[in-house]
């Protein structure tokens, strides 16, 4: 008898759950059947894989070694299935992640462009914060992610799409303090003005804190908003200032006309938007086609904002 991929799957489930009953439930077989399969593996390999205890199991040193091999086999099998799924490049089901400060502003245009260019991707979009999306990408639950640099995790490749500059947003009365010498306006020169940001976990918050030179415990920092829409309305009502991405500025200003904008002096602060894939995923075909569409849609939105005159006084 030789080991089967199914047995390796059962063993990985047992290692993750540390309990025969729970592991059996995750792979949809009975507990006795799972136990038989693990016994057969141990007989074939000649050593115990787990220590069986009253309420759980613990991997033996040999079991940990076999688990590392099983994980690599599973990763290669996933890569094989993925390669087959994307053969043909421009058709298939795509699981795409987007961070919340990007998705509402380019998703509609992206889907419309995919249809008009006969790129027959069945796109399933998952919106979440960066950390969650990256974790799902690494485990294969997502095929690609649209996010902002930096991408610090190993095994991922980022394709630049477009640059999204930041604008200073606030009520008319708040922005009057910055009407003089607009060419010298910098994010770190906002003085003691209250700064409103998205709740912790959004990469936009980390970028704004870094650009403004403020820490999370700064007295004039409020990280309470759960979305840019909420943040926009707080800013429009005069509660403070924020950094508004060009990508979102037109849409959010239409929703909250009392929010006013100012451009920063050169060089304008910005974030770089990228499409990220696993290194083991082929970058040609669907990924290149999707990156081209996202770049075109994103650049269209930000360029429209750059061509919109922004007054230097309220």
C-alpha positions as CSV (number, residue, x, y, z in Angstrom):
1,X,0.0,0.0,0.0
2,X,1.2,3.5,-0.8
3,X,0.1,6.8,0.9
4,X,-2.7,8.6,-0.8
5,X,-3.4,12.3,-1.0
6,X,-6.7,11.7,0.9
7,X,-4.8,10.2,3.8
8,X,-2.5,13.2,3.9
9,X,-5.5,15.4,4.0
10,X,-7.0,13.4,6.9
11,X,-3.7,13.6,8.8
12,X,-3.4,17.4,8.3
13,X,-7.0,17.8,9.6
14,X,-6.1,15.7,12.7
15,X,-2.9,17.8,13.3
16,X,-5.0,21.0,13.1
17,X,-7.8,19.8,15.3
18,X,-5.9,17.6,17.7
19,X,-9.0,15.5,18.1
20,X,-10.3,12.5,16.0
21,X,-13.9,13.5,16.3
22,X,-13.4,17.2,15.3
23,X,-11.0,16.2,12.5
24,X,-13.4,13.7,11.1
25,X,-16.1,16.3,11.0
26,X,-13.9,18.7,9.0
27,X,-13.3,16.1,6.3
28,X,-16.8,14.7,6.3
29,X,-16.1,11.1,7.4
30,X,-16.8,9.1,10.5
31,X,-14.4,9.1,13.4
32,X,-13.8,5.3,13.1
33,X,-13.0,5.7,9.4
34,X,-10.5,8.5,10.1
35,X,-8.9,6.4,12.8
36,X,-8.5,3.5,10.4
37,X,-6.8,5.8,7.8
38,X,-4.3,7.2,10.3
39,X,-3.5,3.7,11.6
40,X,-2.9,2.6,8.0
41,X,-0.5,5.5,7.5
42,X,1.4,4.6,10.7
43,X,1.7,1.0,9.6
44,X,3.0,2.0,6.2
45,X,5.5,4.5,7.6
46,X,6.5,2.2,10.5
47,X,6.2,4.7,13.3
48,X,3.4,6.4,15.3
49,X,2.3,9.8,14.0
50,X,0.4,10.9,17.1
51,X,0.2,10.2,20.8
52,X,-3.3,9.2,21.6
53,X,-4.6,10.7,24.9
54,X,-7.9,10.7,26.6
55,X,-9.2,14.0,25.3
56,X,-6.9,14.9,22.4
57,X,-3.9,13.8,20.4
58,X,-0.3,15.2,20.2
59,X,2.0,14.9,17.2
60,X,5.1,12.8,17.7
61,X,8.4,14.2,16.5
62,X,8.0,11.9,13.5
63,X,4.5,13.1,13.0
64,X,5.7,16.7,12.9
65,X,8.2,15.7,10.2
66,X,5.5,14.0,8.1
67,X,3.2,17.0,8.6
68,X,5.7,19.3,7.0
69,X,5.9,17.0,4.0
70,X,2.1,16.8,3.9
71,X,1.8,20.6,3.9
72,X,4.2,20.9,1.0
73,X,2.3,18.2,-1.0
74,X,-1.0,20.1,-0.3
75,X,0.6,23.3,-1.5
76,X,1.8,21.7,-4.7
77,X,-1.5,20.1,-5.4
78,X,-3.2,23.5,-5.0
79,X,-0.8,25.0,-7.4
80,X,-1.4,22.2,-9.9
81,X,-5.2,22.7,-9.7
82,X,-4.8,26.5,-10.0
83,X,-2.6,26.1,-13.1
84,X,-5.3,23.9,-14.7
85,X,-8.1,26.3,-13.7
86,X,-6.4,29.3,-15.3
87,X,-5.2,27.5,-18.5
88,X,-6.8,29.7,-21.1
89,X,-6.0,32.9,-19.1
90,X,-9.0,35.0,-19.7
91,X,-11.8,32.9,-18.3
92,X,-12.6,31.3,-15.0
93,X,-13.8,32.1,-11.5
94,X,-11.7,34.7,-9.7
95,X,-11.7,35.3,-6.0
96,X,-10.5,38.9,-5.6
97,X,-9.9,40.8,-2.4
98,X,-10.0,44.6,-2.1
99,X,-9.4,46.8,0.9
100,X,-12.4,49.1,1.9
101,X,-10.7,52.3,0.9
102,X,-10.4,51.1,-2.7
103,X,-13.3,48.8,-3.5
104,X,-16.3,51.2,-3.6
105,X,-14.5,53.5,-6.0
106,X,-13.2,51.2,-8.7
107,X,-15.2,48.0,-8.4
108,X,-18.1,49.0,-10.7
109,X,-15.8,50.3,-13.4
110,X,-13.6,47.3,-13.2
111,X,-16.5,44.8,-13.6
112,X,-17.9,46.9,-16.5
113,X,-14.5,47.0,-18.2
114,X,-14.0,43.2,-17.8
115,X,-17.3,42.6,-19.5
116,X,-16.7,45.1,-22.3
117,X,-13.2,43.6,-23.1
118,X,-14.6,40.0,-23.2
119,X,-12.5,38.9,-20.3
120,X,-14.9,36.3,-19.0
121,X,-13.9,36.2,-15.4
122,X,-16.5,35.3,-12.9
123,X,-15.3,37.7,-10.2
124,X,-16.2,37.2,-6.5
125,X,-15.1,40.2,-4.5
126,X,-14.2,40.0,-0.8
127,X,-13.8,43.3,1.0
128,X,-11.7,43.3,4.2
129,X,-8.8,44.9,5.9
130,X,-5.3,44.3,4.6
131,X,-4.2,41.8,7.2
132,X,-7.2,39.6,6.6
133,X,-6.9,39.7,2.8
134,X,-3.2,38.9,2.8
135,X,-3.8,35.9,5.1
136,X,-6.6,34.6,2.8
137,X,-4.4,35.1,-0.2
138,X,-1.5,33.1,1.4
139,X,-3.9,30.2,2.2
140,X,-5.4,30.1,-1.3
141,X,-8.8,31.4,-0.3
142,X,-8.2,34.4,-2.6
143,X,-6.5,34.5,-6.0
144,X,-5.4,38.1,-5.9
145,X,-5.7,41.2,-3.7
146,X,-5.9,44.9,-4.5
147,X,-4.2,46.9,-1.7
148,X,-1.7,49.6,-1.0
149,X,2.0,49.2,-0.6
150,X,3.9,48.0,1.4
151,X,3.6,44.3,0.9
152,X,5.9,42.8,3.5
153,X,5.0,39.2,3.6
154,X,7.2,36.6,1.9
155,X,6.0,34.7,-1.1
156,X,3.9,37.5,-2.6
157,X,4.4,39.5,-5.8
158,X,2.9,43.0,-6.2
159,X,2.2,44.6,-9.6
160,X,1.9,48.4,-9.4
161,X,-1.4,49.8,-10.8
162,X,-1.6,53.5,-10.1
163,X,-0.6,56.2,-7.6
164,X,-3.3,57.7,-5.4
165,X,-2.4,61.1,-4.0
166,X,-3.7,62.4,-0.6
167,X,-5.7,65.6,-0.2
168,X,-6.3,67.5,3.0
169,X,-10.1,67.3,3.8
170,X,-12.0,69.4,6.3
171,X,-14.8,71.8,6.7
172,X,-14.6,75.3,5.2
173,X,-13.8,76.9,8.6
174,X,-11.1,74.3,9.4
175,X,-9.3,74.8,6.1
176,X,-9.2,78.6,6.4
177,X,-6.2,78.2,8.7
178,X,-4.3,76.7,5.7
179,X,-5.2,79.2,2.9
180,X,-1.8,81.0,3.1
181,X,1.1,79.6,1.0
182,X,-0.7,76.4,-0.2
183,X,2.5,75.3,-2.0
184,X,4.1,74.7,1.4
185,X,1.2,72.7,3.0
186,X,2.6,69.4,4.3
187,X,0.9,66.5,6.2
188,X,3.3,67.0,9.1
189,X,2.5,70.7,9.3
190,X,-1.0,70.5,10.5
191,X,-0.1,71.8,14.0
192,X,-2.5,70.8,16.7
193,X,-5.5,70.4,14.4
194,X,-7.6,67.3,15.3
195,X,-6.9,64.5,12.9
196,X,-9.8,62.0,12.2
197,X,-8.8,58.6,10.9
198,X,-10.3,55.2,10.2
199,X,-10.3,52.6,13.0
200,X,-7.1,50.7,13.7
201,X,-6.4,47.9,11.2
202,X,-6.9,50.0,8.0
203,X,-3.6,50.6,6.2
204,X,-4.8,54.1,5.3
205,X,-4.6,54.9,9.0
206,X,-1.1,53.7,9.3
207,X,-0.1,55.7,6.2
208,X,-1.8,58.9,7.5
209,X,-0.1,58.6,10.9
210,X,3.3,58.2,9.3
211,X,2.8,61.1,6.9
212,X,1.6,63.4,9.6
213,X,4.3,62.4,12.1
214,X,1.8,61.4,14.8
215,X,1.6,58.4,17.0
216,X,-1.6,56.6,17.9
217,X,-1.6,58.1,21.4
218,X,-1.4,61.7,20.1
219,X,-3.9,63.9,21.9
220,X,-5.4,65.1,18.7
221,X,-5.9,61.7,17.0
222,X,-9.4,60.1,16.8
223,X,-9.5,56.7,15.1
224,X,-13.2,55.9,15.4
225,X,-14.6,55.8,11.9
226,X,-15.3,52.4,10.3
227,X,-15.5,53.7,6.7
228,X,-14.5,56.6,4.5
229,X,-18.2,57.5,4.2
230,X,-18.4,57.9,8.0
231,X,-15.1,59.8,8.1
232,X,-16.2,62.2,5.4
233,X,-19.4,63.2,7.2
234,X,-17.5,63.8,10.5
235,X,-15.0,65.9,8.6
236,X,-17.7,67.8,6.8
237,X,-19.4,68.5,10.1
238,X,-16.3,70.2,11.4
239,X,-15.0,67.6,13.8
240,X,-11.5,67.7,12.4
241,X,-9.2,67.1,9.4
242,X,-8.3,63.9,7.5
243,X,-6.2,62.8,4.6
244,X,-8.6,61.9,1.7
245,X,-7.4,59.7,-1.2
246,X,-7.9,61.2,-4.7
247,X,-9.6,57.8,-5.6
248,X,-12.4,58.5,-3.1
249,X,-12.5,62.3,-3.1
250,X,-15.1,63.0,-5.9
251,X,-17.5,60.3,-4.7
252,X,-17.3,61.3,-1.1
253,X,-17.5,65.1,-1.8
254,X,-20.7,64.4,-3.8
255,X,-22.1,62.6,-0.7
256,X,-21.0,65.3,1.7
257,X,-20.8,68.7,-0.1
258,X,-19.7,70.5,3.1
259,X,-16.4,68.6,2.9
260,X,-13.7,70.8,1.3
261,X,-10.3,69.8,0.0
262,X,-6.8,71.3,-0.3
263,X,-3.8,69.9,-2.2
264,X,-0.5,69.5,-0.5
265,X,2.6,71.1,-1.8
266,X,5.0,69.2,-4.0
267,X,5.9,66.4,-3.7
268,X,2.3,65.4,-2.9
269,X,2.0,62.5,-0.4
270,X,0.5,59.4,-2.0
271,X,0.0,55.7,-1.7
272,X,0.8,53.1,-4.4
273,X,-2.1,50.8,-5.3
274,X,-1.0,47.3,-6.3
275,X,-2.4,43.9,-7.4
276,X,-0.9,41.1,-5.4
277,X,-0.6,37.4,-6.2
278,X,1.3,34.5,-4.7
279,X,4.7,33.9,-6.2
280,X,3.6,30.4,-7.3
281,X,0.8,31.8,-9.4
282,X,1.5,32.5,-13.1
283,X,1.7,36.2,-13.7
284,X,0.7,36.0,-17.3
285,X,-2.8,35.5,-18.6
286,X,-5.6,36.4,-16.2
287,X,-3.4,38.3,-13.7
288,X,-1.9,40.5,-16.4
289,X,-5.3,41.1,-18.0
290,X,-6.8,42.0,-14.6
291,X,-3.9,44.3,-13.7
292,X,-4.3,46.1,-17.0
293,X,-8.0,46.7,-16.4
294,X,-7.5,47.8,-12.7
295,X,-4.8,50.2,-13.7
296,X,-6.9,51.8,-16.4
297,X,-9.9,52.2,-14.2
298,X,-7.9,53.5,-11.3
299,X,-6.0,56.0,-13.3
300,X,-9.2,57.3,-14.9
301,X,-10.7,58.0,-11.5
302,X,-7.6,59.7,-10.0
303,X,-6.9,61.7,-13.2
304,X,-10.4,63.1,-13.2
305,X,-9.8,64.3,-9.7
306,X,-6.4,65.9,-10.7
307,X,-8.2,67.8,-13.5
308,X,-10.7,69.2,-11.0
309,X,-9.8,72.7,-9.8
310,X,-9.5,72.9,-6.0
311,X,-9.9,76.3,-4.5
312,X,-7.2,77.7,-2.2
313,X,-9.7,79.3,0.1
314,X,-13.1,78.2,1.5
